[in-house]
């Protein structure tokens, strides 16, 4: 009996490790060239289909979606804020629960899952990430009248939260305005690249 229990425990551990390896293998590495939208979609054709679905569902242009993800994570599925340091040397806790392609916080992500019914949505899944961007942009449009095509204003609402955007909290953060301008510029660059892409 003991031998059977011992074997069962080993089998459970082996299955758990196999499951962890499979999950790790499913996460895409960042694209080789994050500055060229055509190259990104050639490397990951499914990403184009995911982004196109979001454009149809939420009416958020592909270049806007991709510019926000570029700014948030550089397309790193496992991106997290760096750990704070204790006494300047000891790695400590992270400043927020931001994670994944979109750097969505736990609370915001859970709200998205409740709203859209995607209980199995994952922040390190690209398709779920771009759908989250589309959903959030749609919320910003409904609650703050931010145009879904306006990468600059959408990024400010994305970073500050829609309530913060309405209160104009971004005006107290001098570093944030140039970042939002960068997102707008990247969105414009991605739009030009997407228009010139040969068949995807």
Rosetta blueprint (number, residue, H / E / L):
1 X L
2 X H
3 X H
4 X H
5 X H
6 X H
7 X H
8 X H
9 X H
10 X H
11 X H
12 X H
13 X H
14 X H
15 X H
16 X H
17 X H
18 X H
19 X H
20 X H
21 X H
22 X H
23 X H
24 X H
25 X H
26 X H
27 X L
28 X L
29 X L
30 X L
31 X L
32 X L
33 X L
34 X L
35 X L
36 X L
37 X H
38 X H
39 X H
40 X H
41 X H
42 X H
43 X H
44 X L
45 X H
46 X H
47 X H
48 X H
49 X H
50 X H
51 X H
52 X H
53 X H
54 X H
55 X H
56 X H
57 X H
58 X H
59 X L
60 X L
61 X L
62 X H
63 X H
64 X H
65 X H
66 X H
67 X H
68 X H
69 X H
70 X H
71 X H
72 X H
73 X H
74 X L
75 X L
76 X L
77 X L
78 X L
79 X L
80 X E
81 X L
82 X L
83 X E
84 X E
85 X E
86 X E
87 X L
88 X L
89 X L
90 X E
91 X E
92 X E
93 X E
94 X E
95 X L
96 X L
97 X L
98 X L
99 X E
100 X L
101 X L
102 X L
103 X L
104 X E
105 X L
106 X H
107 X H
108 X H
109 X H
110 X H
111 X H
112 X H
113 X H
114 X H
115 X H
116 X H
117 X L
118 X L
119 X L
120 X L
121 X L
122 X L
123 X L
124 X L
125 X L
126 X H
127 X H
128 X H
129 X H
130 X H
131 X H
132 X H
133 X H
134 X H
135 X H
136 X H
137 X H
138 X H
139 X H
140 X H
141 X H
142 X H
143 X H
144 X H
145 X L
146 X L
147 X L
148 X L
149 X L
150 X L
151 X H
152 X H
153 X H
154 X H
155 X H
156 X H
157 X H
158 X H
159 X H
160 X H
161 X H
162 X H
163 X H
164 X H
165 X H
166 X H
167 X L
168 X L
169 X H
170 X H
171 X H
172 X H
173 X L
174 X H
175 X H
176 X H
177 X H
178 X H
179 X H
180 X H
181 X H
182 X H
183 X H
184 X H
185 X H
186 X H
187 X H
188 X H
189 X H
190 X H
191 X H
192 X H
193 X H
194 X H
195 X H
196 X H
197 X L
198 X L
199 X L
200 X L
